[in-house]
Each structure stands twice: as structure tokens, then as C-alpha cells.
Amino acid sequence: MGMSADEAALRVRELFNGTANCAEAVLKVMQEVYGLPADILPAASGFGGGIGACQSTCGAITGGVIAASVHASATTPDSKQATVNAKLLAEKVYKSFATRFEHTDCRTLTGFDFSAPGGYKAFRDRDKELGLRFCTPFVEYVVRLLTEA
């Protein structure tokens, strides 16, 4: 692997607080860590904001599961075993995240309803007040977990 967990966390913070959404930032960093092909990156675009901004499963989780699945497929010659490995790592990411943050859905984690009038704007205004995106700890957690796995 090409970077430490601390380096991966710094990199995802940089990407996420730039132009990448949560899922994109996690997948991009794990693409760099695992040495995955760059053409997988668009696969995460629709997962930001809890899958299409519907505030379902956190994009940090889904970006991490995409990375884990591609990594398992690339490193395990037997396709059935690759599927088993991907599912085990996906389960670890999901359950560890749920234990650490108590929830896995974007709406509960952020505390905002993006579909409500002004909901998304209020969420982004909080980011400006904080000086970084509120969900930064979530993306950092997932890349640390996967980098150390």
C-alpha cells in the first residue's frame, strides 16, 4: 500500500474539502492506496449525499465499499472468494462505522433534511461556519479503516 492511514486521512480531507463529494473522495484515496485503475472513479459520483442526495447510506461508506469490492476483485483470482472477501470488508466498514457514529444514514448523521426548503443550504452554511465540511470525520474514518485493514 502506498500511504499510511494518517496520510490517507489528510488526502481525503483535502479532496473532500475541495470539489469531491464524500463517496468520490473516499474512492479516490483508496484508488491511490490500493493502486486501482483510475477509470473506476466515476462509479462513486452518484453516491454523494447518501445516494443521489437522498440521504440514505452515507457516501463515505458507499465509496469505501466500491473501493473494497474492486480491490478484492483485483487481488483475489477466484471470483467466488473475491466476492466473499468484498462482502466481509463491506460488512466491516458498515458495522465499524455504525458502531463509531451510531448511525449510517446521511440525514441522521448530518442533522439536516436536504429535501426540506433551505435544508441543503443550511447544511452548507454550517460547513462555512466550521471552516471545513461537517462530514470530514466520516470520510477520514473510512479511509483510515480501509488503509489499516
SERO-4910 file (N, C-alpha, C, O; in steps of 0.05 Angstrom, whole numbers):
BEGIN
 pado doro    nc1    nc2    nc3   cac1   cac2   cac3    cc1    cc2    cc3    oc1    oc2    oc3
  Met    A     17    -24      0      0      0      0     18     25      0     39     26     12
  Gly    A      8     45    -15     25     68    -20     25     90      1     42    108      0
  Met    A      7     90     21      7    112     41     -3    101     68    -18     82     69
  Ser    A      5    115     89     -4    107    116    -33    117    120    -44    132    104
  Ala    A    -44    107    142    -72    116    149    -73    146    154    -92    159    146
  Asp    A    -52    157    166    -52    186    171    -50    201    145    -63    222    141
  Glu    A    -33    192    126    -31    205    100    -57    203     85    -65    222     71
  Ala    A    -70    180     86    -95    176     72   -117    194     84   -133    206     69
  Ala    A   -117    198    110   -136    216    123   -131    245    114   -150    260    109
  Leu    A   -106    253    112   -100    280    103   -108    284     74   -119    305     66
  Arg    A   -103    264     58   -110    265     29   -140    267     25   -150    283      9
  Val    A   -156    250     40   -185    251     36   -196    277     46   -215    288     35
  Arg    A   -184    288     67   -193    314     77   -189    336     56   -207    352     51
  Glu    A   -166    335     43   -160    354     21   -180    351     -2   -191    371    -12
  Leu    A   -185    327    -11   -204    322    -33   -232    330    -26   -246    343    -41
  Phe    A   -241    321     -3   -268    325      6   -274    355     11   -296    364      5
  Asn    A   -255    369     21   -259    398     26   -252    414      1   -252    439      2
  Gly    A   -246    400    -21   -243    413    -47   -268    410    -63   -289    422    -56
  Thr    A   -267    394    -84   -291    392   -101   -304    364   -101   -326    361   -113
  Ala    A   -292    345    -88   -303    317    -88   -326    314    -68   -325    326    -46
  Asn    A   -345    298    -75   -366    291    -55   -354    269    -37   -332    259    -42
  Cys    A   -369    261    -17   -359    242      3   -351    215     -9   -329    205     -4
  Ala    A   -368    204    -26   -361    178    -39   -338    181    -58   -321    163    -59
  Glu    A   -337    202    -73   -315    206    -92   -289    209    -78   -269    198    -86
  Ala    A   -288    224    -56   -263    229    -41   -252    203    -30   -229    197    -32
  Val    A   -270    187    -18   -261    161     -7   -251    143    -29   -230    131    -26
  Leu    A   -266    140    -50   -258    122    -72   -231    132    -84   -214    115    -90
  Lys    A   -228    158    -88   -203    168   -100   -179    161    -82   -158    152    -92
  Val    A   -181    166    -56   -159    160    -38   -153    130    -38   -130    122    -39
  Met    A   -174    114    -37   -169     85    -36   -159     75    -63   -144     55    -65
  Gln    A   -166     88    -85   -155     82   -111   -125     86   -110   -109     70   -121
  Glu    A   -116    108    -98    -88    114    -95    -74     94    -76    -52     84    -82
  Val    A    -87     88    -54    -75     69    -34    -72     41    -46    -51     28    -44
  Tyr    A    -94     31    -58    -94      4    -69    -81      1    -97    -76    -21   -106
  Gly    A    -77     24   -110    -66     23   -137    -87     13   -157    -81     -2   -176
  Leu    A   -112     21   -153   -134     13   -171   -134     30   -196   -123     52   -196
  Pro    A   -147     21   -217   -148     37   -242   -165     62   -238   -185     62   -224
  Ala    A   -155     84   -250   -169    110   -247   -197    110   -260   -213    126   -252
  Asp    A   -202     92   -278   -228     92   -292   -251     83   -273   -274     84   -282
  Ile    A   -245     75   -249   -267     68   -230   -279     92   -216   -300     91   -205
  Leu    A   -265    115   -217   -273    138   -202   -301    148   -207   -315    156   -189
  Pro    A   -310    149   -232   -338    159   -237   -359    141   -224   -382    150   -221
  Ala    A   -352    117   -216   -372     99   -203   -383    111   -177   -405    103   -169
  Ala    A   -368    129   -165   -377    140   -139   -393    165   -141   -405    174   -121
  Ser    A   -394    177   -164   -406    204   -167   -435    205   -157   -442    225   -144
  Gly    A   -451    186   -162   -479    186   -155   -485    179   -126   -508    179   -117
  Phe    A   -464    172   -111   -468    163    -83   -466    185    -62   -472    181    -39
  Gly    A   -457    209    -70   -454    231    -52   -480    240    -40   -501    238    -53
  Gly    A   -480    248    -15   -504    257     -1   -523    235      5   -547    238      6
  Gly    A   -512    211      9   -529    188     17   -544    177     -7   -568    172     -4
  Ile    A   -531    173    -29   -541    161    -54   -560    182    -68   -583    184    -62
  Gly    A   -547    197    -86   -562    216   -101   -574    239    -84   -595    250    -91
  Ala    A   -561    245    -62   -570    266    -44   -598    259    -31   -612    277    -22
  Cys    A   -604    233    -31   -629    224    -18   -626    219     11   -645    212     26
  Gln    A   -601    222     21   -594    219     49   -598    191     60   -607    188     83
  Ser    A   -593    172     44   -593    144     53   -566    137     64   -554    153     80
  Thr    A   -555    115     57   -528    106     68   -507    127     61   -505    136     39
  Cys    A   -492    134     82   -470    154     79   -452    147     56   -444    125     52
  Gly    A   -445    168     41   -428    165     17   -400    156     25   -386    144      8
  Ala    A   -390    162     49   -364    152     57   -365    122     58   -345    109     50
  Ile    A   -386    110     67   -389     81     68   -391     70     40   -376     51     33
  Thr    A   -408     81     23   -411     70     -4   -386     73    -21   -379     55    -36
  Gly    A   -372     95    -18   -346     98    -32   -326     78    -23   -311     67    -39
  Gly    A   -326     73      3   -308     52     14   -315     24      5   -297      8      0
  Val    A   -340     18      3   -349     -8     -6   -342    -12    -36   -334    -34    -44
  Ile    A   -345      8    -52   -337      6    -80   -307      0    -81   -299    -18    -96
  Ala    A   -291     15    -66   -262     10    -66   -255    -18    -57   -238    -31    -69
  Ala    A   -267    -26    -35   -262    -53    -24   -269    -75    -44   -255    -95    -47
  Ser    A   -291    -71    -58   -300    -91    -77   -281    -93   -101   -274   -115   -110
  Val    A   -273    -70   -112   -255    -70   -135   -228    -82   -126   -215    -97   -141
  His    A   -219    -74   -102   -193    -84    -92   -195   -115    -88   -176   -129    -96
  Ala    A   -216   -125    -77   -219   -154    -73   -219   -168    -99   -206   -190   -102
  Ser    A   -232   -157   -119   -233   -170   -146   -205   -169   -159   -198   -189   -172
  Ala    A   -190   -148   -155   -164   -145   -167   -143   -162   -154   -123   -169   -167
  Thr    A   -147   -169   -129   -126   -183   -114   -132   -212   -108   -116   -227    -97
  Thr    A   -156   -221   -115   -164   -249   -110   -172   -262   -136   -193   -256   -147
  Pro    A   -156   -281   -146   -161   -293   -172   -188   -308   -173   -201   -308   -194
  Asp    A   -196   -321   -152   -221   -336   -152   -244   -317   -148   -245   -304   -127
  Ser    A   -262   -316   -167   -284   -296   -166   -303   -300   -142   -312   -281   -130
  Lys    A   -308   -325   -135   -325   -331   -112   -312   -321    -86   -325   -310    -69
  Gln    A   -286   -326    -84   -272   -317    -60   -270   -287    -59   -271   -275    -38
  Ala    A   -266   -275    -83   -265   -246    -84   -291   -234    -74   -291   -214    -60
  Thr    A   -314   -246    -81   -340   -237    -72   -342   -239    -42   -352   -221    -28
  Val    A   -333   -262    -32   -333   -266     -2   -316   -245     11   -325   -233     31
  Asn    A   -292   -241      1   -274   -221     13   -286   -193     12   -284   -178     31
  Ala    A   -298   -186    -11   -311   -159    -13   -333   -156      7   -336   -135     20
  Lys    A   -350   -177     10   -372   -175     29   -362   -173     58   -374   -158     73
  Leu    A   -341   -187     64   -331   -186     91   -320   -158     97   -324   -147    119
  Leu    A   -306   -146     78   -295   -119     82   -317    -99     83   -316    -80     98
  Ala    A   -337   -102     66   -360    -84     66   -375    -85     93   -382    -64    104
  Glu    A   -378   -109    103   -391   -112    129   -374    -99    151   -386    -85    168
  Lys    A   -348   -102    150   -331    -89    169   -334    -58    168   -336    -45    189
  Val    A   -333    -48    144   -336    -19    141   -363     -9    152   -364     10    168
  Tyr    A   -384    -22    144   -411    -14    153   -414    -16    183   -423      3    196
  Lys    A   -407    -39    194   -412    -44    223   -393    -26    240   -401    -16    261
  Ser    A   -369    -23    231   -350     -6    246   -359     23    246   -358     36    267
  Phe    A   -368     32    223   -379     59    221   -403     63    239   -405     83    253
  Ala    A   -421     44    238   -446     45    254   -439     45    284   -452     60    299
  Thr    A   -419     30    292   -411     29    320   -398     56    327   -404     67    349
  Arg    A   -381     66    311   -367     91    317   -385    116    317   -383    133    335
  Phe    A   -404    118    297   -420    142    294   -450    137    302   -465    156    300
  Glu    A   -457    113    309   -484    106    318   -505    105    296   -526     93    300
  His    A   -499    116    273   -518    116    251   -502    113    225   -478    118    224
  Thr    A   -516    106    203   -503    103    177   -517    120    156   -508    121    133
  Asp    A   -540    132    162   -554    147    142   -546    177    143   -543    188    164
  Cys    A   -544    188    120   -536    216    116   -554    236    132   -544    254    144
  Arg    A   -579    232    131   -598    251    144   -593    252    174   -592    274    185
  Thr    A   -591    229    186   -586    229    215   -558    239    222   -555    255    241
  Leu    A   -539    231    207   -511    239    212   -507    269    209   -493    282    225
  Thr    A   -520    281    189   -516    310    184   -535    327    201   -528    350    208
  Gly    A   -558    316    208   -577    331    224   -594    350    207   -608    367    218
  Phe    A   -593    347    181   -608    364    162   -624    347    142   -615    326    134
  Asp    A   -647    357    135   -663    345    114   -658    361     88   -668    383     85
  Phe    A   -643    349     70   -636    363     45   -660    369     28   -659    388     11
  Ser    A   -681    354     31   -705    358     14   -723    380     25   -741    390     10
  Ala    A   -719    388     50   -735    410     61   -727    436     50   -703    440     43
  Pro    A   -745    455     47   -737    482     37   -714    494     53   -717    497     78
  Gly    A   -692    500     40   -669    512     54   -652    492     69   -632    500     80
  Gly    A   -660    467     69   -645    446     84   -616    443     75   -598    443     92
  Tyr    A   -612    440     49   -585    436     39   -568    462     43   -545    460     50
  Lys    A   -580    485     39   -566    510     42   -557    513     71   -535    522     77
  Ala    A   -575    507     90   -568    508    119   -545    490    125   -527    497    141
  Phe    A   -545    466    114   -523    447    118   -497    459    108   -477    457    122
  Arg    A   -497    470     84   -473    481     72   -464    506     87   -440    512     90
  Asp    A   -483    522     98   -476    545    114   -461    537    139   -443    550    148
  Arg    A   -469    514    151   -455    504    174   -427    497    167   -408    502    183
  Asp    A   -423    485    143   -395    479    134   -378    505    134   -355    504    143
  Lys    A   -389    526    124   -375    551    123   -367    561    151   -345    571    155
  Glu    A   -386    558    170   -381    566    197   -358    550    210   -342    560    225
  Leu    A   -358    524    203   -338    506    214   -311    509    201   -290    503    213
  Gly    A   -310    519    177   -285    522    162   -277    496    149   -255    496    137
  Leu    A   -293    476    150   -289    451    135   -316    437    134   -335    444    148
  Arg    A   -317    417    117   -343    404    113   -349    386    138   -331    372    148
  Phe    A   -373    388    147   -382    374    171   -376    344    170   -370    332    191
  Cys    A   -378    332    147   -375    303    144   -346    294    142   -341    270    137
  Thr    A   -328    312    145   -299    305    143   -292    281    161   -277    264    152
  Pro    A   -301    280    187   -293    257    203   -303    231    192   -290    210    197
  Phe    A   -325    231    178   -336    206    166   -318    195    144   -312    171    143
  Val    A   -309    213    126   -292    204    104   -264    196    115   -252    177    105
  Glu    A   -255    211    134   -229    204    146   -230    177    160   -211    161    157
  Tyr    A   -251    171    174   -254    146    188   -253    122    169   -239    103    173
  Val    A   -268    124    147   -269    102    128   -242     97    114   -234     74    112
  Val    A   -228    118    106   -202    113     93   -182    102    113   -165     86    106
  Arg    A   -183    111    138   -165    100    158   -171     70    162   -153     54    163
  Leu    A   -197     64    164   -205     36    168   -195     18    145   -184     -3    150
  Leu    A   -200     27    121   -192     11     98   -161     10     94   -151    -11     86
  Thr    A   -148     32    100   -119     32     97   -106     13    118    -85      1    112
  Glu    A   -118     11    141   -107     -6    162   -116    -35    160   -106    -53    173
  Ala    A   -136    -41    143   -148    -68    140   -128    -87    127   -134   -111    123
***
